[in-house]
């Protein structure tokens, strides 16, 4: 398979360029050989950590597909960690493709993966606009599918327990009344969350808002108005979506070896 074949399906279907929220890093991020490069082995990863880069080199991959870029904030000065990564990459002919927020909004991306994992029914997309005024379907508006033996109303507690079970989480931060019935849910993958998004979800009659990151002030706002918020592990929702992407690409390009670098969650919980 040529590099161009894979980048085309990523940019046009699996992680569309037009779904970028703003002018973030996206697409072919590091490449020495051009679009006609022959690709035989691809590694998918959440981030470009030193461990991930070493793993890619050890397994002799031609291409790394990463959710996040090498540098996520403006650099005032190079630290040794960045220098070590750049040194490693400069010695080997590895190409890097970065997905970033376009993979959250994409069909089959992070938001869809959460919805499917939680056994929710999609009613429509939750759209925002980027700085250029383009509509981005960053989230999903859903209704819960009740299990067959469940006759009582589906509550916030039921939803949290489903999250713990289906995503394998021991702790789920939330705001709201555990006994409150839940009929309409806004799901946004990654850590994309703003007060305006919560207000919009409330305006379209959502009972609950799920995101990979809920900040303190949004939590206070939700508590004040009696709205339900749930924070799910950003690592968990992204690794599930990346696994799914790895499987999909393996089916699409059967002559290429796709491997997943399943890094551990850097955030640990002391119990």
C-alpha angles and dihedrals in degrees: 000000000000120000090239092061092057096043090051094056091045096049096041103037122359098043108004118208092224090062093070109122095215140339095310126143111284140161130007099010103171126017138149103178109049133231094307092065113129112239119204103154130031130187123203120204141164094232144000099253121158088253091054093049092048089050090052092049093046091053093044097234121178095206138028119203108198132183090215135035129246092253118034100174133041110277119232092177136358115255124203093258092061092043091053092051094048091047092053094047093048092059098055135051096241122145121210128208118191122205104182119161095344087075090058093059098036123108104264090015131121099299092047091047092056091048093051093045091053095048095242129153116233114229099172143326126279104230131200131174126239124219090277091056094250117145114244120193091215097158145021132240108218146171122218118253107221121220114251095251093050114098101157121086115282106251137194088256090055090051093049091049090050090051092050092049101040097040096036095238125155096194129036118183112216146165122215147043113319092209095051114116115245119211105151127035134188113211122192120175127216118021096303106136136137135166089246090058090052091050090050091050089050091049092056090052100257116163095201141024122207123193141154090243132032116180125213097254093050088050091053091048092051092047091051094053096037096246125150121239129179127190116204124190110278089208093053097049093045096047091050091052092046091051089052091049090050091054093046093051090048089058094044095050107030093171092062127077111230118192132180124224099211102198119192121252105268090210113078130189121222109217 
